[in-house]
Amino acid sequence: MKAAAEEVWFAPGRANLMGEHTDYNEGFVLPFALAQGVSATASGRADELLVLRSKQVQDDPVTIRLDSLTPGSVTGWAAYPAGVAWALRAAGHVVRGASIDIDSDLPVGAGVSSSAALECSVALALCSLSGVSVPRRALAAIAKRAENEFVGAPTGIIDQSAALLCTEDHALLLDCGTLAATQVPFRPAAAGVAALVIDTRVPHALVSGEYAARRAECEAAARLLGVPALGGLTDVRVLRRLGDPLLRRRARHVITDSARARAIAAALQGPGAADTAVEAAKIYRFIGKLLVEGHASLRDDFEVSWPEADVTVETAITAGAYGAKMIGGGFGGSVLALVPTGSVGTMRTAVTAAFTARGWTLPQFLDAVPSPPARRLA
Ligand code: GLA
């Protein structure tokens, strides 16, 4: 019998320049796709089964009947691909059986969106093998639904949008209220700047209660302020109307981070951006300052930072970075740093030394190069 034809689909991880916890508040985010990501090598099957394997998990393949998929019925890593099949079917698409082998060069739990990369690579593979055509924005919503309802993580739309919609040499300014998307030129290397993701090696878990608690606090603040979502607010003076200081801090983070995302996008789009080395340095110094403000806001107002991230940010700046901030949901994961190319070595040595001095697991450094979106590789 002839072997079924294989297709290889890839979806990238992401780093977010600004706008954390703003997506589910309908504010702005500014992610870019990484070169690293997840690949799904898939072939169609004549039966109604999904047979899932991961190179990163030493275990038997997970076999799932497509017609028995219900939220909660699959746990562990396979819940993400299974959830995508479920969400595609729930959206009315006919999904064929498939064997899918997953491989990844993204660290898991590092805040670089390995789950969305897994969802989106599988979503594209299943659509292609099933002859189903879904526009990318709709596919992002389907993958998000898989994560929210099938896996049970109450996340927003940034990660799936980044994996599917970001483009090479750009960051994506996404208004999560209207879903209006703007491609913003972002070529740090051309300006003599290295973007680095520093994995602090403290894994985060989004299903854990803190993420959901922050989301609930934001919703409570929006209710008290009489707005549908905090992302629509631009003036922090409105927060005087919130009696509870904790809710005031949470809301202040959302309003200011969303404003910072727009300010960075404007700086990158501005006249003269990266025209000369002097101009570029000025722009990246400004962006770096906003990164540091964003980190402080996540640490003090939103309270989702963790000690390893705070030390990484402080050390990176002392060692010459223009700026650095935690990325992702928090309580573990990675820091994004923008560093003049000439200071990268000093910065890496300093951060590693700071971890060694505290007896922490050593961090890992990934080049964060603004890369193309999810695509077929073969
Ligand atoms: C996680 C979630 C996203 C977003 C970020 C914080 O990555 O998946 O939806 O809320 O945290 O910006």
Residues whose N, C-alpha, C, O or C-beta is under 5 A from the ligand:
A	BS01	GLA	G19 E20 H21 T22 D23 T155 G156 I157 I158 D159 G328 G329
